[in-house]
Amino acid sequence: MADDLNGNATPVGSSSEGRGGMTVEQCEKMIQKSFRTPTVKFLMEHLEKSGCSIGSKFIKAVDCDKRISGGYVRGEGVVVCSNHLQIQDEVNQVVIHELIHAYDDCRAENLDWTNCAHHACSEIRAGHLSGDCHYKRELLRGHMKLRGHEQDCVRRRVMQSVTANPYCSEAAAKDAMEAVWDVCYNDTKPFDRAP
Ligand SMILES: [Zn+2]
């Protein structure tokens, strides 16, 4: 799975909580801008160091049918869903989230996206390390609970992504997430600690 955006396979998506949207052209500009942020630069460097350097066409803006904000597809690259995003900060988050999936795919030769535990692990890392669950973004989404919010938020988003995987039922996704949580939450590579 995670091979084909147009076929039956589902990309390894970030969940969408978006409102309006922007044009593909506006989104392309924001993607270019995201390349100048320190975290995106850092991840690109580490992809290159791991033997998976990515060209300028690796990340592209598209209009997405599914309610997702982006996706990573093995062998194809990253898509950013222009019609579900509005501001630069959201584009940066999606790019960072999907580059963590690309990094995981690169470093783990036997990563199997049809395996719910493998998928859950990469979603835990992407959710934790991308700042998707920074409290300011959670407040914008209307989730007001602050104590323990970060892990709750990561769990919620991992469940949304893994249950969208046709190989993972809700129960399988939950079991997989719990089984790998500690190891994957604490695995912050290529960062020394969560940025
Ligand atoms: Zn994801």
Boltz pocket constraint, residues with backbone or C-beta under 6 A from the ligand:
constraints:
  - pocket:
      binder: B
      contacts: [[A, 12], [A, 13], [A, 14], [A, 15], [A, 97], [A, 101], [A, 122], [A, 123], [A, 126], [A, 161]]
      max_distance: 6.0
